[in-house]
Amino acid sequence: MQPSLPNISDEPIIRAIHRRAAILGFLVFALALAWMCFVPFDLTRHPYNPPNSRRVGYLLVTGMSLIDVFANIGIYLPFGGLALLALRSLRANRILSIFGATLIAAAFCLTIEHAQYFIASRVASWIDVFCNIAGAAIGATIVAACEPILRAVVQRFTISAQKNWWAVIAKVAVCSLILVQLRPYDIVLDKGSAAAQLLRADFHPTAAWNALPETCARLIKEGRIDGVRELPRMQMEYLLDRATDIAGYCGVTILLWLGFRPRRFLDYFRAIGGTGFVVLCTAFTITLTRQFLASYGLDTAHFVAACAGWLLGVCMCMVLLRRPADDATSANPSFAFRLPRSIGALGACV
C-alpha cells in the first residue's frame, strides 16, 4: 500500500523506512512472534505423548480448549494483515496478496511448531497450525477489505509525521513501552481480591526489594528453585530491571523532548512539563496495572525509576540538545497532551 504522498522527512534514513514501512512492520512483528513462541529457550525436550493423542510427524493431533483456539487465531490476525500490506507494497494483486499472506503464515507457523518440538515448555500441535493459518487468512481478508480506510489513515499519519516526525516516534515509543512493561498480560482471576490487596499494600519503593529474601525462601520451599546462590541472582535481576526502567524512560523522555523542539526560554518549561506529564502518567498507569497481573504485583520502585529516568533525560536534553533561539521552526508542545488519548485507544484494543 503506497499512498502518493511526498516524503515524510528530509532525512534519507526516514525516507527509506517510510518507503518500506509495511515490509519492516511485518518483519518486526514476525521476529517478535517467533521470539515469544520460543521463550524460555529450554532445549531439553523429552519424548512425551499426552493421553488420547498421537503424532503426525513431529506435531501432535490432540484436543484443545476453545480459549486456546481463539487465542491462536487472534495472534495471527495481525500477522496476516501485515503480510498482506507488505505484499501490496510490492504492487501485488489484492486477491493474490490474500493467498500469498496465507501461504506465508502457513510456512511460518509450520516452521515455528516444528521448532517448538525441541522446547520443553511448548506443545507442538497441528491444531495450532490450522488455527494460525485460519487467523492469518481472516486477518488478510479484513485488511484487504479495509484497505481504502487504511490508506486514508496512512495518508493522515504521513501528513502529521511530515510536520513533526519525532513526535510520531515518541508516541510509538510510549505505546511500545507500555506493551513491554505489561507483558505477559497474565491477568489475575480474582480481581476483587487484587483490588483489596492494593488497599493494604506497602507503597514504599523498597518494599519489593526487602521482600526478596522471603520470596526466595518460599520458592526454594516449593521446589521451584534450588537454594544455591538464588538470592544474589534475584537481587541482581531486580537491580537490572530497575536500571532498564531508568534507561527506557530516559530514552522516551529524549524522544518526547525532540518532539517538543523547544527554541525559546518558555518552550523549555513547556517541554519539561510535557515530558513529565507523559512519563509520570505512563509510569503510574503501569505501576497500578501490574497489581492485577499475576507475574508482577505492586512495586512502586518502577514509578521511582521512571522519575529518575525522566530527570536524567531532561538533564541530558538541556545539556546536549540546546538549539539556537533564532531557529524558524516553531515548537509543538500540544502533541504530548493528546498522547493519553492514543494510549487509551491502544489499551482498549489490547
C-alpha positions in Angstrom: 0.0 0.0 0.0 1.8 3.1 -1.3 -0.1 6.4 -0.8 1.0 9.0 -3.3 2.5 11.4 -0.8 5.6 13.4 -0.6 8.5 12.1 1.6 7.9 12.0 5.3 11.2 13.7 6.1 14.3 15.2 4.6 16.4 12.5 6.4 17.4 9.7 4.0 17.0 7.0 6.6 13.5 8.2 7.5 12.6 8.3 3.8 13.9 4.7 3.3 11.9 3.5 6.3 8.8 5.2 5.1 9.0 3.6 1.6 9.4 0.1 3.2 7.3 0.7 6.3 4.9 -2.2 5.5 7.7 -4.7 5.0 9.6 -3.6 8.0 6.5 -3.7 10.2 5.8 -7.2 9.0 9.3 -8.4 9.7 9.4 -6.8 13.1 6.1 -8.5 14.1 7.3 -11.8 12.7 10.5 -11.7 14.7 8.7 -10.7 17.9 6.2 -13.5 17.4 9.0 -16.1 16.8 10.7 -14.8 20.0 7.5 -15.2 22.0 7.0 -18.7 20.7 10.5 -19.9 21.8 10.7 -18.3 25.2 12.2 -19.6 27.6 14.5 -21.4 25.1 14.7 -24.5 27.2 16.1 -27.1 24.7 15.6 -30.1 27.0 12.6 -31.8 25.3 12.0 -35.4 26.3 9.7 -37.6 24.1 6.2 -37.4 25.6 2.8 -38.1 24.2 -0.2 -36.9 26.3 -3.1 -39.4 26.8 -5.6 -39.7 23.9 -3.2 -38.1 21.4 -1.0 -39.2 18.5 1.7 -37.6 16.4 1.8 -36.9 12.7 5.4 -36.1 12.1 6.7 -34.1 15.0 3.3 -32.5 15.7 0.5 -33.8 18.0 -3.0 -34.4 17.0 -4.9 -33.7 20.2 -7.8 -31.7 21.6 -7.7 -28.0 22.5 -9.8 -25.7 24.6 -11.9 -23.1 22.8 -9.9 -20.3 24.5 -6.7 -21.7 23.0 -8.3 -21.9 19.6 -9.4 -18.2 19.7 -6.0 -17.2 21.1 -4.1 -18.9 18.3 -6.5 -17.3 15.7 -6.1 -13.9 17.3 -2.3 -14.0 17.4 -2.1 -14.5 13.7 -4.8 -11.9 12.7 -2.2 -9.0 12.6 0.4 -11.4 11.0 -1.9 -12.0 8.1 -2.8 -8.3 7.8 0.8 -7.1 7.9 1.8 -9.8 5.4 -0.9 -8.6 3.0 0.3 -4.9 3.4 3.8 -6.0 2.7 2.8 -7.8 -0.5 0.6 -4.9 -1.6 3.6 -2.5 -1.1 5.3 -4.6 -3.7 2.4 -3.9 -6.1 0.9 -7.4 -5.8 -2.7 -8.0 -6.8 -5.2 -7.8 -3.8 -6.6 -11.3 -4.2 -3.2 -12.8 -4.8 -1.9 -11.0 -1.8 -4.6 -12.7 0.4 -3.5 -16.1 -0.8 0.2 -15.1 -0.5 -0.2 -13.8 3.0 -2.0 -17.1 4.0 0.8 -19.2 2.4 3.5 -17.1 4.2 1.6 -17.6 7.5 1.4 -21.4 6.8 5.1 -21.7 6.2 5.9 -19.6 9.2 3.7 -21.4 11.7 4.8 -24.8 10.4 8.4 -23.8 11.0 7.6 -22.5 14.5 5.6 -25.5 15.5 8.2 -28.0 14.3 10.9 -26.0 16.2 8.8 -26.0 19.3 9.1 -29.8 19.4 12.5 -29.2 20.9 11.3 -26.7 23.6 10.4 -28.4 26.8 7.6 -26.0 27.8 5.9 -25.9 24.5 3.4 -28.3 22.8 3.7 -28.6 19.1 0.3 -29.3 17.7 -1.5 -29.5 14.3 -4.4 -27.7 15.9 -2.2 -24.7 16.5 -1.1 -24.8 12.8 -4.7 -24.8 11.5 -5.8 -22.1 13.9 -2.9 -19.9 13.0 -3.5 -20.3 9.2 -7.2 -19.5 9.7 -6.3 -16.4 11.8 -3.8 -15.2 9.1 -6.4 -15.7 6.3 -9.1 -13.8 8.3 -6.6 -11.0 9.1 -5.5 -10.7 5.5 -9.1 -10.6 4.2 -10.1 -8.0 6.8 -7.2 -5.8 5.8 -7.8 -6.2 2.1 -11.5 -5.2 2.6 -10.5 -2.2 4.7 -7.6 -1.1 2.5 -9.2 2.2 1.4 -9.7 3.2 5.1 -6.2 2.2 6.0 -4.9 4.2 3.0 -6.6 7.3 4.4 -5.2 6.6 7.9 -1.7 6.2 6.4 -2.1 9.5 4.5 -3.2 11.3 7.6 -0.3 9.8 9.6 2.2 10.8 6.9 1.0 14.4 6.9 1.3 14.5 10.6 4.7 13.0 10.6 5.9 15.5 7.9 5.2 18.3 10.4 7.0 16.6 13.3 8.2 13.0 12.8 10.0 13.0 16.2 6.5 13.3 17.8 5.3 10.3 15.9 8.3 8.3 17.0 7.8 9.4 20.6 4.2 8.2 20.5 5.2 4.8 19.2 7.9 4.6 21.8 5.5 5.3 24.7 3.0 2.7 23.4 5.8 0.1 22.9 7.0 0.8 26.5 3.5 0.0 27.8 3.3 -3.2 25.8 6.7 -4.3 27.0 6.2 -3.4 30.7 2.9 -5.2 31.0 3.9 -8.5 29.3 2.9 -11.4 29.5 -0.6 -10.0 30.2 -1.5 -12.7 32.7 -4.4 -11.0 34.4 -5.3 -12.4 37.8 -8.5 -14.4 38.1 -9.7 -12.8 41.3 -9.7 -9.1 40.5 -11.7 -8.2 43.6 -9.0 -9.8 45.9 -6.3 -8.0 43.9 -8.0 -4.7 44.4 -8.5 -5.3 48.1 -4.8 -6.1 48.5 -4.0 -2.8 46.8 -5.5 -1.0 49.8 -3.3 -2.9 52.2 -0.1 -2.9 50.1 3.2 -1.4 51.1 3.8 1.6 48.8 7.4 2.2 50.0 9.8 1.9 46.9 12.0 -0.6 48.7 9.1 -2.9 49.7 9.7 -5.4 46.8 13.5 -5.4 47.4 13.0 -6.1 51.1 10.6 -8.9 50.3 13.1 -10.7 48.0 14.6 -13.0 50.8 11.1 -14.1 51.8 10.2 -14.7 48.2 13.4 -16.7 47.6 12.7 -18.9 50.7 9.2 -19.6 49.5 10.3 -20.6 46.0 13.0 -22.9 47.5 10.5 -24.5 49.8 8.1 -25.1 46.9 11.0 -26.7 44.9 10.8 -24.2 42.1 14.4 -23.2 42.5 17.4 -24.6 44.3 19.0 -22.8 47.1 22.5 -22.2 45.7 23.1 -18.5 45.2 19.5 -17.8 44.2 19.0 -14.8 46.4 22.0 -12.8 45.0 20.8 -13.8 41.5 17.3 -12.5 42.2 18.7 -9.3 43.7 20.9 -8.7 40.6 18.0 -9.3 38.3 15.9 -6.9 40.3 18.6 -4.2 40.1 19.0 -4.8 36.4 15.2 -4.4 35.9 15.2 -1.1 37.6 18.3 0.1 35.6 16.4 -0.9 32.5 13.4 1.0 33.6 15.5 4.1 34.1 17.2 3.8 30.7 13.8 3.2 29.0 12.1 6.2 30.5 15.2 8.3 29.8 15.0 7.3 26.1 11.3 8.1 26.0 12.0 11.5 27.6 14.6 12.3 25.0 12.2 11.4 22.1 9.4 13.5 23.7 11.8 16.4 24.1 12.8 16.2 20.4 9.0 16.2 19.6 8.6 19.4 21.5 11.5 21.1 19.7 12.0 23.9 22.3 13.7 27.0 21.0 12.8 29.8 23.3 13.0 30.1 27.1 9.3 29.5 27.7 9.4 26.5 25.4 11.8 24.7 27.7 9.3 25.0 30.6 6.6 23.5 28.3 8.9 20.7 27.3 9.9 19.9 30.9 6.2 19.9 31.9 5.0 18.0 28.9 7.6 15.2 29.1 7.0 14.9 32.9 3.2 14.7 32.3 3.6 11.8 29.7 6.3 9.9 31.5 4.8 10.0 35.0 1.3 9.3 33.9 2.6 6.3 31.9 4.6 5.0 34.8 1.7 5.5 37.2 -0.6 3.5 34.9 1.9 0.7 34.5 2.6 0.5 38.3 -1.1 0.4 39.1 -2.0 -2.1 36.3 0.7 -4.5 37.5 -1.2 -5.1 40.7 -3.7 -7.0 38.6 -1.1 -9.1 36.7 0.0 -12.4 38.3 3.6 -12.1 37.2 4.2 -8.7 38.9 2.2 -7.3 41.8 2.6 -3.8 43.1 6.1 -2.3 43.1 6.3 1.5 43.4 10.1 1.3 42.7 9.0 1.3 39.0 7.5 4.7 39.4 10.6 6.0 41.2 12.7 4.6 38.4 10.5 6.4 35.9 11.0 9.7 37.8 14.8 9.1 37.8 14.7 8.3 34.1 12.7 11.5 33.4 15.1 13.7 35.4 18.1 12.1 33.7 16.5 12.5 30.2 15.7 16.2 30.9 19.2 16.9 32.1 20.7 15.2 29.1 18.4 17.2 26.7 19.1 20.5 28.5 22.9 19.9 28.1 23.1 18.1 24.7 20.1 19.2 22.7 20.2 23.0 23.1 19.3 24.7 19.8 19.7 28.3 18.6 16.9 30.6 19.7 16.6 32.1 16.2 15.5 28.8 14.6 12.5 29.5 12.5 10.8 26.2 13.3 8.1 26.6 15.9 7.7 24.4 18.9 4.9 21.9 19.1 4.1 21.3 22.8 0.5 20.2 22.3 1.0 16.7 21.0 2.0 15.3 24.4 -1.3 16.2 25.9 -3.1 14.4 23.1 -0.9 11.4 23.7 -3.0 9.9 26.5 -5.9 9.6 24.1 -3.7 7.5 21.8 -2.6 5.4 24.8 -6.2 4.9 25.8 -7.2 3.7 22.4 -4.2 1.2 22.4 -5.3 0.0 25.9 -8.9 -0.5 24.6 -7.6 -2.6 21.7 -5.3 -4.7 24.0 
